[in-house]
Amino acid sequence: MAGAEGIDYHAPLKTSPKLRLIHSAVREHSPHFTADRYWADEMSDLQGAVLANEIGFDVIGLS
């Protein structure tokens, strides 16, 4: 989530194609922070997606 925020704040610069895929997947679970909010549920949802190989598996080739 912090990495996705960093990518957002560096726009209009772009990151690598592989990281853009990860960024997009993270943003499906946790939108950009525009104000303070409770985000523990988003973090838990994101953790579950990573552990279920729904995020990152194809992109970075984890086995």
VOMI-214732 format. One record per atom (N, C-alpha, C, CB): residue in three letters; atom name; residue number from 1; x, y, z; chain. Coordinates in pm, 1 decimal. Glycine has a CB too. Layout:
residues N
 residuo atomo num       xx       yy       zz cadena
     Ala    CA NUM        X        Y        Z      A
...
end
This chain:
residues 63
 residuo atomo num       xx       yy       zz cadena
     Met     N   1     82.7   -117.4      0.0      A
     Met    CA   1      0.0      0.0      0.0      A
     Met     C   1     87.7    124.5      0.0      A
     Met    CB   1    -94.4     -0.6    120.1      A
     Ala     N   2    193.9    121.7     78.5      A
     Ala    CA   2    283.7    237.1     81.7      A
     Ala     C   2    354.3    254.0    -52.5      A
     Ala    CB   2    387.2    221.8    194.7      A
     Gly     N   3    392.9    143.4   -113.7      A
     Gly    CA   3    457.2    150.1   -243.9      A
     Gly     C   3    363.5    205.2   -350.4      A
     Gly    CB   3    506.8     13.1   -284.5      A
     Ala     N   4    237.5    165.3   -343.7      A
     Ala    CA   4    138.5    215.5   -438.9      A
     Ala     C   4    118.9    366.6   -420.5      A
     Ala    CB   4      3.5    140.9   -421.5      A
     Glu     N   5    119.8    410.4   -296.1      A
     Glu    CA   5    109.7    554.6   -269.9      A
     Glu     C   5    228.6    628.6   -329.2      A
     Glu    CB   5    100.8    581.8   -118.7      A
     Gly     N   6    347.2    571.2   -312.0      A
     Gly    CA   6    467.1    634.6   -367.0      A
     Gly     C   6    459.8    646.9   -517.9      A
     Gly    CB   6    591.0    556.2   -328.0      A
     Ile     N   7    411.1    542.3   -584.2      A
     Ile    CA   7    394.5    547.5   -729.6      A
     Ile     C   7    294.7    656.7   -766.6      A
     Ile    CB   7    347.6    410.5   -784.7      A
     Asp     N   8    184.5    664.9   -691.7      A
     Asp    CA   8     83.7    767.9   -718.8      A
     Asp     C   8    143.3    908.0   -707.4      A
     Asp    CB   8    -34.8    753.5   -622.2      A
     Tyr     N   9    222.2    930.5   -603.9      A
     Tyr    CA   9    276.6   1064.3   -579.7      A
     Tyr     C   9    385.1   1103.2   -678.8      A
     Tyr    CB   9    331.7   1072.5   -440.0      A
     His     N  10    441.5   1006.3   -749.0      A
     His    CA  10    543.9   1037.5   -848.5      A
     His     C  10    487.0   1055.3   -989.3      A
     His    CB  10    648.1    928.6   -849.9      A
     Ala     N  11    355.5   1045.0  -1003.1      A
     Ala    CA  11    293.6   1069.5  -1134.0      A
     Ala     C  11    324.9   1213.7  -1174.6      A
     Ala    CB  11    137.3   1044.1  -1129.9      A
     Pro     N  12    351.4   1236.7  -1298.2      A
     Pro    CA  12    324.8   1157.0  -1417.2      A
     Pro     C  12    436.4   1059.8  -1453.9      A
     Pro    CB  12    299.7   1247.4  -1531.8      A
     Leu     N  13    539.3   1047.5  -1369.8      A
     Leu    CA  13    641.8    946.2  -1396.6      A
     Leu     C  13    577.7    808.2  -1389.4      A
     Leu    CB  13    760.5    957.5  -1295.4      A
     Lys     N  14    629.9    714.5  -1464.5      A
     Lys    CA  14    574.5    579.7  -1466.5      A
     Lys     C  14    678.2    480.9  -1416.8      A
     Lys    CB  14    527.2    541.7  -1608.0      A
     Thr     N  15    630.3    375.4  -1355.0      A
     Thr    CA  15    717.2    268.2  -1309.3      A
     Thr     C  15    725.4    160.6  -1418.2      A
     Thr    CB  15    665.3    208.1  -1175.1      A
     Ser     N  16    789.9     51.4  -1389.5      A
     Ser    CA  16    806.6    -55.5  -1488.6      A
     Ser     C  16    671.6   -120.3  -1521.3      A
     Ser    CB  16    906.0   -162.4  -1436.7      A
     Pro     N  17    662.5   -184.3  -1636.9      A
     Pro    CA  17    537.3   -251.9  -1672.1      A
     Pro     C  17    494.3   -356.1  -1568.4      A
     Pro    CB  17    551.7   -318.4  -1807.3      A
     Lys     N  18    589.3   -431.7  -1513.8      A
     Lys    CA  18    553.0   -532.3  -1412.9      A
     Lys     C  18    497.6   -466.5  -1286.5      A
     Lys    CB  18    675.1   -619.3  -1377.7      A
     Leu     N  19    561.3   -359.4  -1242.4      A
     Leu    CA  19    511.7   -292.7  -1121.8      A
     Leu     C  19    379.8   -221.1  -1146.4      A
     Leu    CB  19    614.7   -193.7  -1070.7      A
     Arg     N  20    354.5   -178.5  -1268.9      A
     Arg    CA  20    223.7   -118.5  -1299.3      A
     Arg     C  20    113.3   -222.0  -1281.2      A
     Arg    CB  20    221.1    -62.0  -1443.8      A
     Leu     N  21    141.0   -347.6  -1315.4      A
     Leu    CA  21     42.3   -453.3  -1293.5      A
     Leu     C  21     14.9   -474.0  -1144.6      A
     Leu    CB  21     90.1   -584.2  -1356.8      A
     Ile     N  22    121.2   -475.0  -1065.1      A
     Ile    CA  22    106.3   -489.8   -920.1      A
     Ile     C  22     29.8   -369.9   -863.9      A
     Ile    CB  22    245.5   -503.4   -851.1      A
     His     N  23     67.7   -250.6   -905.9      A
     His    CA  23      2.5   -128.3   -859.3      A
     His     C  23   -147.3   -134.0   -887.4      A
     His    CB  23     64.9     -4.3   -926.5      A
     Ser     N  24   -182.5   -173.1  -1007.5      A
     Ser    CA  24   -322.8   -182.4  -1044.6      A
     Ser     C  24   -397.4   -282.8   -956.7      A
     Ser    CB  24   -335.7   -221.3  -1191.2      A
     Ala     N  25   -335.3   -396.5   -931.5      A
     Ala    CA  25   -397.8   -499.0   -846.8      A
     Ala     C  25   -414.4   -449.3   -703.6      A
     Ala    CB  25   -314.2   -628.1   -848.1      A
     Val     N  26   -313.3   -379.5   -652.3      A
     Val    CA  26   -323.1   -323.8   -516.7      A
     Val     C  26   -437.8   -223.7   -511.4      A
     Val    CB  26   -189.3   -256.0   -474.1      A
     Arg     N  27   -449.0   -140.5   -612.6      A
     Arg    CA  27   -553.7    -38.3   -614.4      A
     Arg     C  27   -693.1    -98.1   -624.5      A
     Arg    CB  27   -531.2     56.7   -729.5      A
     Glu     N  28   -706.8   -221.3   -671.2      A
     Glu    CA  28   -837.3   -287.3   -670.8      A
     Glu     C  28   -882.4   -317.5   -528.1      A
     Glu    CB  28   -832.3   -416.9   -753.3      A
     His     N  29   -787.1   -331.8   -438.0      A
     His    CA  29   -817.2   -363.0   -298.0      A
     His     C  29   -809.6   -240.7   -207.5      A
     His    CB  29   -722.2   -469.1   -247.3      A
     Ser     N  30   -733.2   -142.0   -247.5      A
     Ser    CA  30   -711.2    -24.9   -163.5      A
     Ser     C  30   -693.2     99.1   -250.7      A
     Ser    CB  30   -588.3    -45.5    -72.2      A
     Pro     N  31   -793.2    186.4   -255.3      A
     Pro    CA  31   -780.4    306.6   -337.7      A
     Pro     C  31   -677.9    404.5   -280.0      A
     Pro    CB  31   -915.9    375.4   -351.2      A
     His     N  32   -637.0    497.8   -363.2      A
     His    CA  32   -542.8    601.9   -322.6      A
     His     C  32   -596.3    676.4   -199.6      A
     His    CB  32   -517.5    700.9   -439.4      A
     Phe     N  33   -506.4    707.9   -108.2      A
     Phe    CA  33   -544.5    781.1     12.0      A
     Phe     C  33   -565.2    928.3    -21.1      A
     Phe    CB  33   -437.8    764.9    122.1      A
     Thr     N  34   -684.2    977.4      1.3      A
     Thr    CA  34   -712.1   1119.4    -18.3      A
     Thr     C  34   -738.8   1188.4    114.8      A
     Thr    CB  34   -831.5   1138.1   -112.4      A
     Ala     N  35   -757.4   1107.7    219.0      A
     Ala    CA  35   -780.3   1158.7    354.4      A
     Ala     C  35   -752.3   1044.6    451.6      A
     Ala    CB  35   -927.5   1214.4    371.9      A
     Asp     N  36   -739.7   1078.4    579.0      A
     Asp    CA  36   -722.2    974.7    679.6      A
     Asp     C  36   -844.1    884.1    679.4      A
     Asp    CB  36   -699.5   1036.1    819.8      A
     Arg     N  37   -819.2    754.7    696.0      A
     Arg    CA  37   -929.7    659.5    703.6      A
     Arg     C  37   -879.8    531.8    770.5      A
     Arg    CB  37   -988.0    629.3    561.9      A
     Tyr     N  38   -972.9    452.6    814.7      A
     Tyr    CA  38   -943.1    320.7    870.7      A
     Tyr     C  38   -911.1    227.8    754.1      A
     Tyr    CB  38  -1063.4    265.2    957.2      A
     Trp     N  39   -792.1    168.9    754.7      A
     Trp    CA  39   -753.8     86.6    640.3      A
     Trp     C  39   -708.5    -53.5    677.9      A
     Trp    CB  39   -645.0    154.2    564.5      A
     Ala     N  40   -732.2    -94.3    800.7      A
     Ala    CA  40   -691.5   -229.1    842.1      A
     Ala     C  40   -764.0   -336.0    761.5      A
     Ala    CB  40   -718.2   -249.4    991.5      A
     Asp     N  41   -891.2   -312.8    730.2      A
     Asp    CA  41   -964.9   -411.4    650.2      A
     Asp     C  41   -907.8   -421.7    509.3      A
     Asp    CB  41  -1113.8   -374.7    643.6      A
     Glu     N  42   -867.2   -308.1    452.0      A
     Glu    CA  42   -805.7   -309.2    319.3      A
     Glu     C  42   -673.4   -385.7    323.1      A
     Glu    CB  42   -783.0   -164.7    268.5      A
     Met     N  43   -596.6   -363.8    428.3      A
     Met    CA  43   -468.6   -432.3    441.0      A
     Met     C  43   -489.6   -582.8    455.8      A
     Met    CB  43   -389.7   -377.1    560.7      A
     Ser     N  44   -587.8   -621.7    532.4      A
     Ser    CA  44   -618.3   -763.5    550.6      A
     Ser     C  44   -664.1   -826.0    419.2      A
     Ser    CB  44   -726.1   -781.9    658.6      A
     Asp     N  45   -747.8   -755.3    345.2      A
     Asp    CA  45   -794.6   -803.2    215.4      A
     Asp     C  45   -677.8   -818.4    118.1      A
     Asp    CB  45   -900.0   -707.3    157.5      A
     Leu     N  46   -589.2   -720.6    117.9      A
     Leu    CA  46   -472.0   -724.0     31.8      A
     Leu     C  46   -378.2   -838.4     70.3      A
     Leu    CB  46   -397.8   -590.7     38.3      A
     Gln     N  47   -358.5   -858.4    199.4      A
     Gln    CA  47   -275.2   -969.3    245.8      A
     Gln     C  47   -333.0  -1102.8    199.9      A
     Gln    CB  47   -262.4   -966.7    399.2      A
     Gly     N  48   -463.3  -1118.0    211.9      A
     Gly    CA  48   -527.8  -1241.1    167.7      A
     Gly     C  48   -509.0  -1265.3     19.2      A
     Gly    CB  48   -674.8  -1237.2    200.3      A
     Ala     N  49   -517.7  -1159.1    -60.1      A
     Ala    CA  49   -499.3  -1171.8   -204.9      A
     Ala     C  49   -356.7  -1212.9   -238.7      A
     Ala    CB  49   -533.8  -1040.1   -275.0      A
     Val     N  50   -259.9  -1157.8   -168.7      A
     Val    CA  50   -120.1  -1194.9   -192.6      A
     Val     C  50    -96.1  -1340.0   -151.5      A
     Val    CB  50    -24.6  -1100.7   -115.3      A
     Leu     N  51   -144.7  -1378.3    -34.8      A
     Leu    CA  51   -124.3  -1515.1     13.2      A
     Leu     C  51   -195.9  -1618.3    -72.8      A
     Leu    CB  51   -171.6  -1527.2    156.3      A
     Ala     N  52   -304.8  -1576.2   -138.5      A
     Ala    CA  52   -378.1  -1666.2   -228.0      A
     Ala     C  52   -321.3  -1663.1   -370.2      A
     Ala    CB  52   -526.7  -1628.5   -230.4      A
     Asn     N  53   -206.9  -1596.8   -385.4      A
     Asn    CA  53   -141.3  -1584.7   -516.8      A
     Asn     C  53   -227.7  -1514.4   -620.1      A
     Asn    CB  53   -103.8  -1721.5   -568.5      A
     Glu     N  54   -315.0  -1426.9   -574.8      A
     Glu    CA  54   -397.8  -1349.2   -667.0      A
     Glu     C  54   -324.7  -1223.4   -713.2      A
     Glu    CB  54   -530.8  -1311.5   -600.5      A
     Ile     N  55   -225.8  -1182.2   -638.1      A
     Ile    CA  55   -148.1  -1063.3   -671.9      A
     Ile     C  55     -0.9  -1100.1   -672.4      A
     Ile    CB  55   -176.1   -947.2   -572.2      A
     Gly     N  56     64.3  -1068.0   -781.5      A
     Gly    CA  56    207.8  -1082.7   -787.2      A
     Gly     C  56    260.5  -1214.6   -838.0      A
     Gly    CB  56    260.8  -1060.5   -657.3      A
     Phe     N  57    184.1  -1319.4   -826.6      A
     Phe    CA  57    233.6  -1451.8   -863.0      A
     Phe     C  57    278.8  -1457.2  -1008.3      A
     Phe    CB  57    126.3  -1556.3   -838.3      A
     Asp     N  58    192.5  -1415.5  -1099.8      A
     Asp    CA  58    226.0  -1419.4  -1242.5      A
     Asp     C  58    331.8  -1315.4  -1278.8      A
     Asp    CB  58    100.5  -1396.8  -1326.6      A
     Val     N  59    328.8  -1204.3  -1209.0      A
     Val    CA  59    414.7  -1091.8  -1246.4      A
     Val     C  59    559.2  -1112.8  -1204.5      A
     Val    CB  59    362.6   -964.2  -1185.0      A
     Ile     N  60    580.6  -1157.4  -1080.2      A
     Ile    CA  60    718.3  -1169.6  -1032.7      A
     Ile     C  60    765.0  -1314.2  -1023.4      A
     Ile    CB  60    731.9  -1103.9   -898.1      A
     Gly     N  61    681.1  -1408.7  -1063.5      A
     Gly    CA  61    722.3  -1547.2  -1075.9      A
     Gly     C  61    754.5  -1615.8   -944.8      A
     Gly    CB  61    839.2  -1554.9  -1163.2      A
     Leu     N  62    674.4  -1591.8   -842.7      A
     Leu    CA  62    694.8  -1662.4   -716.3      A
     Leu     C  62    653.6  -1808.9   -733.8      A
     Leu    CB  62    613.7  -1595.0   -600.6      A
     Ser     N  63    722.5  -1895.5   -663.5      A
     Ser    CA  63    683.6  -2036.0   -670.6      A
     Ser     C  63    672.4  -2094.9   -532.9      A
     Ser    CB  63    782.8  -2115.6   -753.2      A
end
